Structures are given as structure tokens and as C-alpha cells.
Amino acid sequence: MSIWELILAFVVVVLMLVALLANVLVLLCFLYSADIRKQVPGLFILNLTFCNLLMTVSSMPLTLAGIIYKSQPGGDQICHAVGFLETFLTTNSMLSMAALSIDRWIAVVFPLSYHSKMRYRDAALILSYTWLHSVSFPIVAASLSWVGFHHLYASCTLYNKRPEDRTQFVIFTGVFHALSFLLSLIILCFTYLKVLKVARFHCKRIDVITMQTLVLLVDIHPSVRERCLEEQKRRRQRATKKISTFIGTFILCFAPYVITRLVELSSVVHISSHWGIISKCLAYSKAVSDPFVYSLLRHQYKKTWKDIINKILKRSSINSSALTESHNRNISQLNE
């Protein structure tokens, strides 16, 4: 193995470990907290978490083996099954992010009618559509034998080995990425920009009230006035940072891989295998960033996983103290 392949293999191992730990923690928070389970967005986050976990335990290990051995890991049936799963899970995770953005858009733009427009039944219908949408493409690909081990990405994915099917495969790949990546990106941009517009409008209203209050309070201490202005500035930047993170991570992780897949269809441009694996690793990194972007850095999830950790530490401390008392009791009995 070359130094580049060692680095790429190490990156895949790190992505696997972090993605597994972070997504399991999100799943534990969902199971532990009744408040999280009651919220409608929790269904979308749960679906996204399952997609990331399945991607972590199915596709990433085979990609790691493909980098190390430079050949197809396992038999054809395993590779076809993993390639089917990879296509399904990637599409499902993209659409789950789009569903989360729609939920936020309804909650912010239509707050009074949110509970009537986004109920558990509505969320279940959206998830049903994402599953039907996501499973249709791998079914077509598998039926036409367009799933296999691709040396450029060192993974089991969409791959056409027959030159006579090239035109059909090009059309299929273009439609697939248009209705998965591009559709999800358009929904993300539309919904989050609407949310940002509403957030900025509310910030302006709060800023006007704050400035009027500061003008009226003539005797206010300069340090208090300065803190109010700093909080006003942070409030304006908070919504922009969050929305930039949602859209930015989606583009950064998926766009290089999607563009590489489309460029690959042209026989004119030569693509390095190292870049192919790097673009695949970037797509895998979405399974690492999603738990933090959508869940673990939110206040409710922070409180939940801290409660879980405290409960585990408290239980272990109680058990250790009980063992210590029992040990001391046994020693005292022996001394007697």
C-alpha cells in the first residue's frame, strides 16, 4: 500500500468510529427522552440516524477492504446487496434532510398552524414517500445489473460494466442525481432561505425595541449597553450560521461525489482513483456531521446525553460504594 492509501484507509476508520459513536448516542437520546420522541422532527432525525448507522456498518467496512486489497471484498451477492443499500441509504438520507428543512420552514413561517400542518400522520406520509422514492432507483439498477464494485471509489455502488448499456446508464445516473441530490438541495435552499428571511425580520423588530429601550434608559451603565449591543449582533448572526451549516455541510459532503459521478460518465476526463476515494469519504463524512448538525449540539439533546452520562456515572459510583462497604464488612467480620 502507498502512503496515500494508508492515509485514506485511516480516514475511513476514523469516519466509521466517529459516525458509529455519534449516531448511537443520538439513538440513545431518542430512546431515553420522552420529550424528544413526542416531537414530530424526531421521526425524521430517527430515520436519518438509522440511515447513517446502516451506511456505517455496511458500506464503510467494504470500502475500507476495497482500499486495502484493491479488489472486490466478498462475493458478488454481498457486493450487490451493499451497493443496493448504499444507493437506497444515500437517497433516503438526502430526502430526510429535505424533510427536516420543510418541518423547520412550516414551524417558523407558519407557527400558528404548525401543529395542524405537521402531525405524526403527516410526518409518516413524508417518510413513506422518502422510502418509496429511495428504493425505486436501486431496484431499477439491480434489475439491470448496474450495481457492482467500482475500483474508482473502492466501493460497491452503481456501476455499469456493459458498454452497450452506456447511454441508458448515463440517463439513469443523471435522473438519479437530479431527483436525489439536486431536488434535496433545491428544497433545502428554498425552505432555509425563507426561514432566514423570517428570522432576520424578527431580529430587526427586536433590535428596534432594544435601541428604543437603550435610548430611554439614560442612566444605564456603559457595560450593560455594550453587552446588549453584542447580544444584538450575535442574534443576527446566529440564524445565518445555523442555516449556512445546514446547507454548507450538505453541499460540501455530497457535491464532490455527485459531480465526480457525473464527470465520470464522460470518457474525455480522466479521474484519479485517489480523488474518487476522497469524494467517497466526503460523502461518508455526512454520517459523521449529521448527528452534530441536527441533534447533539441542540440544547435538548445536550441535556439528554448529559443526563444519560450522569446516570451511568452515578450508578457506577453507587455500585462501587456498595462493593467497598461489603468489602469492609467482610474484613471486620474476619477480624472479629
Order of alpha helices (4+ residues) and beta strands (2+ residues): alpha-alpha-alpha-alpha-alpha-alpha-beta-beta-alpha-alpha-alpha-alpha-alpha-alpha
